Amino acid sequence: MAAVTTGVIEWAVAEMVLPGQVESGDRYLVTPTPDGALVAVVDGLGHGAEAAGAALAAVTCLERAARQPVISLIQSCHGRLAATRGAVMSVAAFNVREETMTWVGVGTVEGVLLRAHSTVSPRRESLLLRGGVVGVHLPALFASIIPVVRGDTLILATDGVRNDFAEHLVPGGPAQQLADRIVANWGTRTDDTLVLVARYLGPAA
């Protein structure tokens, strides 16, 4: 799969189904919004068809309500997923006018932002994850707002990827190549795996 440009981001996905399973419980969403773009990665609890159903329900909910603030989005999903086994997710909204990214995470979907410029400190920002399961137990939510510039690279990864994957990454290179490398080098192969890489492009010239 080649990288895709949606709104103000260029993005790519790499994924792998748990051996022995037919369907992945990991799903993603990338959609343009009036302010920029919304990105999300969802991991349905467990494996197989029920996990996939929960993840699909979450992505459908996120897409329908994509214009809402990220905390409201997760709260909406919490109600919609009550009849499922639940899911964990991380959601990020890019705002091109303000040149910011607002992100929030519930559960185990890791989020990392790699800075494009070496003069920026810290070079790597990590999403603060709140314990819980959307649809089962929703924790108190707190969204972080951070500035972004052209070339900054967001990575969202489910727990089929080792959580130390970002320690030696650099932000450059094709988005698809980066996503594929993370799955190949840090995938555990003991769970469904999904990595989404989104590079911020900034305002149109």
C-alpha positions in Angstrom: 0.0 0.0 0.0 1.3 3.4 -1.0 1.1 6.5 1.3 -2.1 8.5 1.0 -2.7 12.2 1.4 -5.8 13.2 3.3 -6.3 16.8 4.1 -3.2 18.1 5.9 -1.5 14.8 6.4 0.3 12.1 4.4 -0.3 8.7 6.0 0.3 5.0 5.6 -0.7 1.8 7.5 1.0 -1.6 8.0 -0.9 -4.4 9.7 -0.7 -8.1 10.5 -3.4 -10.5 11.7 -2.6 -12.8 14.6 -1.5 -16.2 13.2 -4.5 -18.6 13.3 -7.1 -15.8 13.0 -9.0 -14.8 9.9 -10.0 -11.3 10.9 -8.1 -8.6 12.8 -9.5 -6.9 15.8 -7.4 -3.8 15.0 -8.9 -1.0 12.9 -8.0 2.6 11.9 -9.6 5.8 10.7 -8.2 8.7 8.8 -10.7 11.3 7.6 -10.5 15.0 6.7 -12.3 17.5 9.0 -13.1 21.2 8.6 -10.0 22.0 10.7 -7.6 19.5 9.2 -7.7 15.7 9.8 -8.8 13.1 12.3 -6.7 10.0 12.9 -7.5 7.1 15.1 -6.4 3.5 15.8 -8.7 1.1 17.6 -8.0 -2.3 19.1 -11.1 -4.5 20.0 -10.6 -6.5 23.1 -9.3 -10.0 22.5 -9.2 -11.6 19.0 -11.4 -12.8 16.2 -14.8 -11.8 15.0 -16.0 -10.2 18.3 -12.9 -8.1 18.6 -13.3 -7.0 15.0 -17.0 -6.2 15.5 -16.2 -3.9 18.5 -13.4 -2.2 16.6 -15.6 -1.7 13.5 -18.4 -0.2 15.7 -15.8 2.2 17.2 -14.4 3.3 13.9 -18.0 3.8 12.5 -18.9 6.0 15.5 -15.7 8.0 15.2 -16.3 8.7 11.5 -19.9 9.8 12.0 -18.9 12.2 14.8 -15.5 13.3 13.4 -16.2 17.0 13.8 -16.6 16.7 17.6 -13.7 17.4 20.0 -11.7 14.3 20.7 -13.0 13.8 24.3 -16.6 14.0 23.0 -15.7 11.5 20.3 -14.5 8.9 22.8 -17.5 9.5 25.1 -19.8 9.0 22.1 -18.1 5.7 21.3 -18.4 4.6 25.0 -22.1 4.6 24.7 -22.1 2.9 21.3 -19.8 0.1 22.4 -21.8 -0.9 25.5 -23.3 -3.9 23.6 -19.8 -5.1 22.5 -16.8 -6.5 24.4 -15.3 -3.0 24.2 -12.1 -1.5 22.7 -9.1 0.6 23.4 -8.2 3.5 21.2 -6.1 6.6 20.6 -7.4 9.6 18.7 -5.6 12.6 17.3 -7.0 15.7 15.6 -4.8 18.0 13.5 -5.9 21.7 13.3 -4.2 23.4 10.4 -5.3 26.9 11.3 -3.7 26.7 14.8 -1.0 24.2 13.7 -1.7 22.0 16.6 -2.5 18.3 17.3 -4.9 17.3 20.0 -4.7 13.7 21.2 -6.1 11.4 23.8 -5.8 7.7 24.4 -7.7 5.0 26.4 -6.0 1.7 26.9 -2.9 0.4 25.1 -2.7 2.0 21.7 0.7 3.8 21.9 1.1 7.3 20.4 4.4 8.9 19.5 5.1 12.2 17.8 8.5 12.5 16.2 9.7 16.1 15.6 11.0 16.9 12.2 13.6 19.5 13.3 16.6 18.5 15.4 16.5 21.9 17.2 13.2 21.1 18.9 13.3 19.6 22.4 12.1 17.0 23.2 12.5 15.3 19.8 9.9 12.8 20.7 6.5 13.3 22.4 4.5 10.4 23.9 0.8 10.2 24.4 -0.3 9.8 28.0 -2.6 6.8 28.0 -5.5 6.4 30.5 -6.3 3.0 31.8 -9.8 1.7 30.8 -11.8 0.1 28.0 -14.2 2.2 25.8 -17.6 0.6 26.2 -16.8 -1.0 29.5 -15.0 1.4 31.8 -14.3 4.9 30.7 -11.6 6.8 32.8 -11.5 10.5 33.4 -10.2 11.9 30.0 -7.6 14.6 29.4 -6.6 15.7 26.0 -3.2 17.2 25.3 -2.7 19.9 22.7 0.7 20.3 21.2 2.1 22.4 18.4 3.1 20.8 15.1 5.1 21.9 12.1 5.5 20.4 8.6 7.3 17.1 8.7 6.3 16.1 12.3 5.3 12.5 12.3 2.6 10.8 14.3 2.8 7.1 15.0 -0.1 5.1 16.5 0.5 1.4 17.2 -1.6 -1.3 18.8 -0.2 -3.6 21.5 0.9 -6.1 18.9 4.0 -3.8 18.7 6.6 -3.6 21.4 6.2 -0.4 23.3 9.9 0.5 22.9 9.5 0.8 19.1 10.1 4.6 19.0 13.4 4.7 20.8 15.5 4.5 17.7 13.2 5.9 15.0 13.9 9.1 13.0 11.1 11.1 11.4 12.3 11.1 7.8 11.7 8.7 5.0 8.5 7.5 3.3 5.5 6.9 5.7 4.8 3.5 4.3 8.4 2.4 4.7 8.4 3.6 8.3 5.1 1.7 9.1 6.4 -1.5 7.5 9.7 -1.3 9.4 7.9 -0.9 12.7 5.8 -4.0 12.1 8.7 -6.1 10.8 11.2 -5.1 13.6 9.0 -4.6 16.6 5.9 -6.7 16.0 5.4 -9.3 18.7 3.4 -11.8 16.5 1.4 -12.7 19.6 -1.5 -10.3 18.8 -3.1 -8.5 15.9 -0.8 -5.7 14.9 -1.5 -2.3 13.3 0.7 0.7 12.9 -0.5 4.0 11.4 2.0 6.7 10.4 0.7 10.2 9.7 3.1 13.0 8.6 1.8 16.6 9.0 2.1 18.6 5.8 1.0 22.0 7.1 -1.2 24.6 5.4 -1.5 24.4 1.6 0.9 26.8 -0.1 
